[in-house]
Amino acid sequence: MPNALVIVDVQNDFCEGGSLPVAGGADVAAAITEHLRTHPYDHIVATRDYHIDPGPHFAAVPDYVNTWPAHCVAGTPGADFHPAFDITKVEQIFSKGAHTAAYSGFEGASPTGASLGSWLRSHEITHLDIVGIATDHCIRATAMDALRHNFQTHVLLDLTAGVAEVTTVAALAQMSDAGVHLTGAPVLRA
């Protein structure tokens, strides 16, 4: 059963010190690097927010539901992968959100324009492990889309970080109810 690891948005702006930090983001970056050393996958890909002009996704006074502070602006250090995340094993990067809000990695495209779903299908992948940031937003959206694309989907909770406890708990329930396999223990933050 060909499998792939999908690493979601392990970027500077989503880790401590970034413009939209998630507590524990840097620890997740380091833990993913260690996971890559000890767990073989047929394919490894990463997604990233890479905003050029996402319109109303950015707001001077964000509501943190539909609008957010500026983050992961293309070409800035905040959009770079966190230095604790070793990307040398990543085969392909899928950028999302250039001109609109984008939460799911399946909304992203490779430099050649391939979607994440088509790339995974072209590599005959059937099983996905999903890790990264943030459990309650981009991990949830990516996992739900993975199910819609008929992949057997696992979220490795030990390798994720969520924004807030209440939204993370809700996201875990939604994913579990939909059929996403959740493994490990989530790190919940108030």
Phi, psi and chi 1 to 4 in degrees:
 res  aa     phi    psi   chi1   chi2   chi3   chi4
   1 MET       -  102.9  -64.1 -179.6  -71.3      -
   2 PRO   -61.3  132.8  -20.3   31.1      -      -
   3 ASN  -125.8  161.4   66.0    2.0      -      -
   4 ALA  -141.8  150.1      -      -      -      -
   5 LEU  -102.5  126.3  179.5   66.3      -      -
   6 VAL  -108.8  115.5  178.2      -      -      -
   7 ILE  -102.2  115.7  -55.9  163.3      -      -
   8 VAL  -100.1  116.5  176.5      -      -      -
   9 ASP    52.2   46.4  -59.9   -0.7      -      -
  10 VAL   -86.5   73.3 -178.6      -      -      -
  11 GLN  -116.5  157.0  -64.5  168.7  -95.8      -
  12 ASN   -54.6  -43.2  -72.1  -32.3      -      -
  13 ASP   -66.5  -19.2  -87.9  -11.5      -      -
  14 PHE   -96.7    2.8  -64.1  138.2      -      -
  15 CYS  -112.6  167.6  -65.5      -      -      -
  16 GLU   -49.9  133.9  -64.5   82.5   -6.8      -
  17 GLY    93.4  -11.1      -      -      -      -
  18 GLY   -86.3  177.3      -      -      -      -
  19 SER   -75.9  -18.6   66.2      -      -      -
  20 LEU  -140.9   63.2 -167.2   54.0      -      -
  21 PRO   -73.1  145.7   28.9  -34.9      -      -
  22 VAL  -112.7  122.4  176.1      -      -      -
  23 ALA   -56.0  130.5      -      -      -      -
  24 GLY    89.6    0.1      -      -      -      -
  25 GLY   -59.3  -43.8      -      -      -      -
  26 ALA   -65.3  -37.5      -      -      -      -
  27 ASP   -64.0  -39.5  -69.6  -18.8      -      -
  28 VAL   -63.2  -42.3  164.5      -      -      -
  29 ALA   -57.0  -47.7      -      -      -      -
  30 ALA   -66.5  -39.2      -      -      -      -
  31 ALA   -66.7  -36.4      -      -      -      -
  32 ILE   -65.0  -42.1  -69.9  169.6      -      -
  33 THR   -58.4  -44.3  -66.1      -      -      -
  34 GLU   -64.7  -41.6 -176.8   57.6   31.8      -
  35 HIS   -57.9  -41.2 -177.2   79.1      -      -
  36 LEU   -63.8  -29.4  -69.8  171.3      -      -
  37 ARG   -72.3  -27.2  -72.7 -170.4 -172.5  111.8
  38 THR  -115.7   -5.9   57.8      -      -      -
  39 HIS  -127.6  116.4  -68.4   79.5      -      -
  40 PRO   -80.1  142.6   27.8  -32.2      -      -
  41 TYR  -131.5  152.4  -73.1   91.2      -      -
  42 ASP   -67.8  -37.2  -64.4  -47.4      -      -
  43 HIS  -146.8  149.2  -61.9  -77.1      -      -
  44 ILE  -132.9  126.0  -60.6  166.2      -      -
  45 VAL  -130.8  162.3  -60.0      -      -      -
  46 ALA  -134.5  150.1      -      -      -      -
  47 THR  -112.9  159.7   70.6      -      -      -
  48 ARG  -151.6  142.4   65.3  178.9  178.2  179.6
  49 ASP   -68.5  136.3  -97.5   16.3      -      -
  50 TYR  -150.3   74.9 -151.0   63.7      -      -
  51 HIS   -81.8  131.6  -60.7  -58.0      -      -
  52 ILE  -102.4  -60.5  -64.2  170.0      -      -
  53 ASP  -148.4   83.3 -179.5   11.2      -      -
  54 PRO   -82.2   15.7   31.6  -35.2      -      -
  55 GLY    61.0 -132.6      -      -      -      -
  56 PRO   -71.5    0.5   24.0  -31.8      -      -
  57 HIS   -62.7  -33.4 -177.0   57.3      -      -
  58 PHE   -96.9  140.7  -71.8  174.4      -      -
  59 ALA  -145.9  144.6      -      -      -      -
  60 ALA   -65.0  -33.4      -      -      -      -
  61 VAL  -124.1   84.1 -178.1      -      -      -
  62 PRO   -73.6  152.7   26.2  -32.2      -      -
  63 ASP   -96.6   -5.6   64.5   13.0      -      -
  64 TYR    60.5   22.6  -64.0   93.7      -      -
  65 VAL  -123.8  -57.6  176.0      -      -      -
  66 ASN  -111.3  -20.7  -62.9  -54.0      -      -
  67 THR  -126.1  149.9   60.5      -      -      -
  68 TRP  -141.2  160.8  -55.5   89.0      -      -
  69 PRO   -63.4  158.0  -14.5   24.6      -      -
  70 ALA   -56.0  135.0      -      -      -      -
  71 HIS  -155.8  153.9   60.9  -83.8      -      -
  72 CYS    48.2   46.8  -60.0      -      -      -
  73 VAL   -74.4  128.7  174.3      -      -      -
  74 ALA   -50.1  132.5      -      -      -      -
  75 GLY    85.5   -0.2      -      -      -      -
  76 THR  -104.5  159.0   67.8      -      -      -
  77 PRO   -59.1  -29.2  -25.3   34.1      -      -
  78 GLY   -63.4  -26.5      -      -      -      -
  79 ALA   -83.7  -12.6      -      -      -      -
  80 ASP   -70.1  154.7  -67.1  -18.1      -      -
  81 PHE   -67.4  146.6  -69.1  110.3      -      -
  82 HIS   -61.6  140.8 -169.8  -84.4      -      -
  83 PRO   -63.7  -21.0   15.6  -25.1      -      -
  84 ALA   -77.7  -11.0      -      -      -      -
  85 PHE   -95.8  107.7  167.8   35.9      -      -
  86 ASP   -80.4  110.7  179.5   -1.8      -      -
  87 ILE   -91.1    8.4   64.6  167.0      -      -
  88 THR   -62.9  -25.3   56.7      -      -      -
  89 LYS   -91.8   -3.7  -67.2 -175.1  178.8 -178.3
  90 VAL   -75.8  123.1  173.1      -      -      -
  91 GLU   -82.3  -35.4  -67.6  175.0   62.7      -
  92 GLN  -148.0  143.0 -168.8   60.1  -98.4      -
  93 ILE  -113.8  133.8  -64.0  168.8      -      -
  94 PHE  -113.8  116.0  -64.4   85.7      -      -
  95 SER   -94.6  141.2  -60.1      -      -      -
  96 LYS  -137.4  154.4   57.8 -170.8  175.3   68.0
  97 GLY    83.7   22.5      -      -      -      -
  98 ALA   -55.7  -47.5      -      -      -      -
  99 HIS  -126.9   15.4  -61.5  -74.3      -      -
 100 THR  -161.8  169.0 -172.9      -      -      -
 101 ALA   -65.5  143.2      -      -      -      -
 102 ALA  -151.8  123.4      -      -      -      -
 103 TYR  -108.4  -42.3  -64.3   91.8      -      -
 104 SER   -80.1  138.2  170.5      -      -      -
 105 GLY   -59.7  -22.8      -      -      -      -
 106 PHE   -73.0   -8.4  -74.2   85.6      -      -
 107 GLU   -87.5   -6.6  -63.3  175.3   82.8      -
 108 GLY   -88.1  169.2      -      -      -      -
 109 ALA  -138.9  150.1      -      -      -      -
 110 SER   -75.6  171.6   72.4      -      -      -
 111 PRO   -58.6  -24.3  -27.3   36.0      -      -
 112 THR   -91.4   -0.1   61.5      -      -      -
 113 GLY    95.0    1.7      -      -      -      -
 114 ALA   -72.1  137.2      -      -      -      -
 115 SER   -77.3  159.7   70.4      -      -      -
 116 LEU   -58.6  -45.4  175.4   58.5      -      -
 117 GLY   -60.3  -45.7      -      -      -      -
 118 SER   -68.0  -37.0   66.0      -      -      -
 119 TRP   -63.5  -46.1 -168.6   93.0      -      -
 120 LEU   -62.7  -42.2  -67.3  168.1      -      -
 121 ARG   -64.2  -39.0  -72.6  -78.1  176.8 -128.2
 122 SER   -65.8  -20.6   73.5      -      -      -
 123 HIS  -101.6   13.1  -71.1   81.3      -      -
 124 GLU    58.9   32.5  -58.9  179.2  -11.6      -
 125 ILE   -75.3  139.0  -60.3  -59.3      -      -
 126 THR  -121.2  -24.8   57.2      -      -      -
 127 HIS  -122.3  134.1  -68.1   70.6      -      -
 128 LEU  -121.9  135.6  -61.1 -179.1      -      -
 129 ASP  -104.3  133.0  -77.4   -6.0      -      -
 130 ILE  -119.8  132.9  -60.5  173.6      -      -
 131 VAL  -140.1  166.4  -59.6      -      -      -
 132 GLY   128.0 -146.7      -      -      -      -
 133 ILE  -132.3  138.1  -54.5  169.5      -      -
 134 ALA  -110.5  141.6      -      -      -      -
 135 THR   -50.8  -43.2  -46.4      -      -      -
 136 ASP   -88.1    1.2   38.2   -8.3      -      -
 137 HIS  -130.5  -85.4  -63.2  -76.5      -      -
 138 CYS   -74.4  -31.2  -64.2      -      -      -
 139 ILE   -64.9  -49.1  -64.3  -72.3      -      -
 140 ARG   -57.5  -48.9 -179.4 -162.5   54.3   77.6
 141 ALA   -63.6  -41.0      -      -      -      -
 142 THR   -66.3  -43.5  -59.5      -      -      -
 143 ALA   -64.6  -41.9      -      -      -      -
 144 MET   -64.8  -40.8  -62.5  -59.6  -73.7      -
 145 ASP   -68.0  -34.6  -83.6   -6.3      -      -
 146 ALA   -59.9  -41.9      -      -      -      -
 147 LEU   -62.0  -43.8  -71.8  178.3      -      -
 148 ARG   -61.8  -27.1  -75.7 -170.7  -87.6  -79.0
 149 HIS   -90.5    8.8  -77.8   82.8      -      -
 150 ASN    67.3   32.4  -63.4  -47.5      -      -
 151 PHE   -93.0  142.5  -68.0  104.4      -      -
 152 GLN   -70.9  122.4  -72.5 -164.3   12.4      -
 153 THR  -121.0  127.3  -54.3      -      -      -
 154 HIS  -123.9  133.5  -59.8 -103.5      -      -
 155 VAL  -108.0  123.3  172.7      -      -      -
 156 LEU   -90.5   94.3  -50.6 -177.4      -      -
 157 LEU   -62.4  -29.2  -63.5  174.1      -      -
 158 ASP   -64.6  -16.4  -66.0  -21.1      -      -
 159 LEU  -114.3   32.8  -58.2  175.1      -      -
 160 THR  -134.5  162.7   66.4      -      -      -
 161 ALA  -138.9  134.1      -      -      -      -
 162 GLY  -105.4  157.9      -      -      -      -
 163 VAL   -71.3  -49.2  172.7      -      -      -
 164 ALA  -145.5  152.4      -      -      -      -
 165 GLU   -60.1  -48.4 -177.4  173.9   -6.3      -
 166 VAL   -62.8  -42.8   66.6      -      -      -
 167 THR   -75.5  -30.3   51.9      -      -      -
 168 THR   -68.3  -45.0  -61.3      -      -      -
 169 VAL   -59.8  -43.0  168.1      -      -      -
 170 ALA   -63.7  -41.0      -      -      -      -
 171 ALA   -65.7  -41.1      -      -      -      -
 172 LEU   -62.2  -41.6  -64.5  175.9      -      -
 173 ALA   -64.6  -43.5      -      -      -      -
 174 GLN   -62.0  -45.7 -178.4 -174.7   15.6      -
 175 MET   -64.2  -45.5  -71.1 -173.0  -74.7      -
 176 SER   -61.7  -46.0  179.7      -      -      -
 177 ASP   -61.1  -30.9  -70.4  -11.7      -      -
 178 ALA   -81.3  -17.4      -      -      -      -
 179 GLY   113.5    8.3      -      -      -      -
 180 VAL   -72.9  134.0  174.4      -      -      -
 181 HIS   -84.0  120.8  -58.7  -81.9      -      -
 182 LEU  -104.5  125.0  -56.6  174.6      -      -
 183 THR  -123.6  151.8   60.9      -      -      -
 184 GLY    82.9 -176.5      -      -      -      -
 185 ALA  -111.2  129.8      -      -      -      -
 186 PRO   -72.5  147.5   27.8  -33.8      -      -
 187 VAL   -94.4  112.8  177.1      -      -      -
 188 LEU  -101.6  133.5  -60.6  176.0      -      -
 189 ARG  -123.0  142.4  -66.8  166.8 -179.2   83.6
 190 ALA   -71.4      -      -      -      -      -
